[in-house]
Amino acid sequence: MKIPLKWISRFVIAYMLVAFGWWALHQWNESRRFYEKEIELLESKYKRTGVNLTQLQNTEEYKKITRRWKKQQRMILSEGIFLTFCLVFGLWMINRAANREVTLARQRRNFLLSITHELKSPLASLRLTLETLCKRELKRETLEKLCANGLRDAARLQQLVEDLLLAARLEDQWSPLPEPLDIEAIARDCALSLQTRFPASVIRIQVPPGFAPVQADKPGLTAVIQNLLENAVKYSPEGEAVEFSAEKTNGKLRIKVADHGIGIPNDQKEAVFEKFYRIGNEEVRKTTGTGLGLYIVKQVVTAHGGTIRVTDNQPKGTVFTVEL
């Protein structure tokens, strides 16, 4: 029977706390016994001189022994508290690191499974398209359809490679290069790209007329909008609209992407921005992806000095709000 790591770590923590508590109690009792022994010897010494207990307690030698014993008690108590804190903190850090490693290992496994699927599917489709074009004489209409499918698969592969490259650059102290950008044009280009891959998707773009250009890194902002829209489309029921809006409030750019999909549980609203993190199990998940999209969004927004938050949409779904 396989015992979960968390139960093993909890047992080790409990055992070490009990063992340390026993050691501290033993030191306390030994100090007490040593004090009582010293007092007995002192009483035996003064007993022959006829000094009673009250008089003995007023002697400097008795007070010195008592002060030394109380000092030892304070030392044992303070060391016990300090070392207990250090032990608990150290064990907590070890347990946290172990749980983190388990989580990262699971996320890496999910990433490998997802990236394998993400690469295998369009490559197989491209190969089939090329083999069909090479071996058969096709009508113009069929030829155009096959070419469109091939271009869609190539675009999917290109987007995947760009996400991987950007994720790698973000880990190497990536800095944005701001330039004036037309956010509506970028949003429409991203929506067009997604509608090629997801023909049933409905993306509504709401940008006020005459919206002033925004200062941002073009590849970075494009990746933010692309990944937020793609995430919303993938987790929305077919035919449900995804809304993109942009506005300026107090001199800041605010971007909202809202969907009416399955939503994100409250305890996972922060975790979705972690690298390779995806909700659910990769082996049974139906949606495609690598777990890099929202990680890239978070890193790019942070590099621009902005913020991103996740809230629930009404009556269902999710709203991502970016402020730059």
Residue pairs with C-beta under 8 A, 6 or more apart in sequence:
5 98
5 99
5 102
6 95
6 99
9 91
9 94
9 95
9 98
9 99
10 95
12 91
13 88
13 91
13 92
13 95
16 87
16 91
17 84
17 87
17 88
20 80
20 83
20 84
20 87
21 84
24 76
24 80
24 84
27 76
28 73
28 76
28 77
31 69
31 72
31 73
31 76
32 69
34 69
35 65
35 66
35 69
35 72
38 65
38 69
39 62
39 65
42 56
42 61
42 62
42 65
43 53
43 56
46 56
46 59
51 59
56 62
57 63
104 276
107 274
107 275
107 276
107 277
107 291
108 276
109 282
110 276
110 278
110 281
110 282
110 291
111 276
111 290
111 291
113 282
113 283
114 278
114 282
114 288
114 289
114 290
114 291
115 160
115 290
117 288
118 156
118 160
118 288
118 289
118 290
119 157
119 160
121 288
122 153
122 154
122 156
122 157
123 153
123 157
125 149
125 150
125 153
126 150
126 153
126 154
126 157
129 146
129 147
129 149
129 150
129 153
130 150
132 138
132 146
133 143
133 146
138 146
151 196
152 196
152 197
155 193
155 196
155 197
156 197
159 193
159 226
160 290
162 223
163 223
163 227
163 290
163 292
163 293
163 296
164 290
164 292
166 174
166 219
166 220
166 223
166 296
166 300
167 275
167 292
167 295
167 296
167 299
170 296
170 299
170 300
170 303
174 299
174 303
175 303
176 216
176 217
176 220
176 300
176 303
176 304
177 217
178 215
178 216
178 217
179 215
179 216
179 217
179 218
180 213
180 214
180 215
181 213
181 214
181 215
181 216
181 218
181 221
182 213
183 207
183 211
183 213
183 214
183 221
183 225
183 246
183 253
183 255
184 205
184 207
184 211
184 246
186 218
186 221
186 222
186 225
187 205
187 207
187 225
187 229
187 244
187 246
188 205
189 222
190 222
190 225
190 226
190 229
191 203
191 205
191 229
191 244
193 226
194 201
194 203
194 226
194 229
194 230
194 233
195 201
195 203
198 233
198 234
200 238
200 239
201 233
201 236
201 242
202 239
202 240
202 241
202 242
203 229
203 233
203 241
203 242
203 244
204 241
204 242
204 243
204 244
205 244
205 245
206 243
206 244
206 245
206 246
207 245
207 246
208 246
208 247
211 246
211 248
212 248
214 221
214 253
214 324
216 253
216 304
216 324
217 300
217 303
217 304
220 300
220 303
220 304
221 300
223 296
223 297
223 300
224 255
224 296
224 297
224 300
224 301
224 322
225 244
225 255
225 257
227 293
227 294
227 296
227 297
228 255
228 257
228 297
228 320
228 322
229 242
229 244
229 257
230 293
231 257
231 289
231 293
231 294
231 320
232 242
232 257
232 258
232 259
232 261
232 318
232 320
233 242
233 259
234 287
234 288
234 289
235 259
235 261
235 262
235 287
235 318
236 242
236 259
236 260
236 261
236 317
237 260
237 261
240 259
240 260
240 261
241 260
242 257
242 258
242 259
243 256
243 257
243 258
243 259
244 255
244 256
244 257
245 255
245 256
245 258
246 253
246 254
246 255
246 256
247 253
247 254
248 254
252 323
252 324
253 322
253 323
253 324
254 321
254 322
254 323
255 321
255 322
255 323
255 324
256 319
256 320
256 321
256 322
257 319
257 320
258 313
258 317
258 318
258 319
258 320
259 313
259 317
259 318
259 319
260 313
260 315
260 316
260 317
261 316
261 317
261 318
262 316
262 317
263 312
263 313
263 316
263 317
263 318
264 272
264 279
264 310
264 318
265 279
268 279
269 310
271 277
272 279
272 294
272 310
273 294
273 295
273 297
273 298
273 308
274 295
275 291
275 292
275 295
276 290
276 291
276 292
276 295
277 291
277 294
277 295
278 285
278 289
278 291
297 308
297 320
297 322
298 308
301 307
301 308
301 322
301 324
304 324
305 324
306 322
306 323
306 324
307 322
307 323
308 320
308 321
308 322
308 323
309 320
309 321
310 318
310 319
310 320
310 321
311 318
311 319
311 321
312 318
312 319
313 319
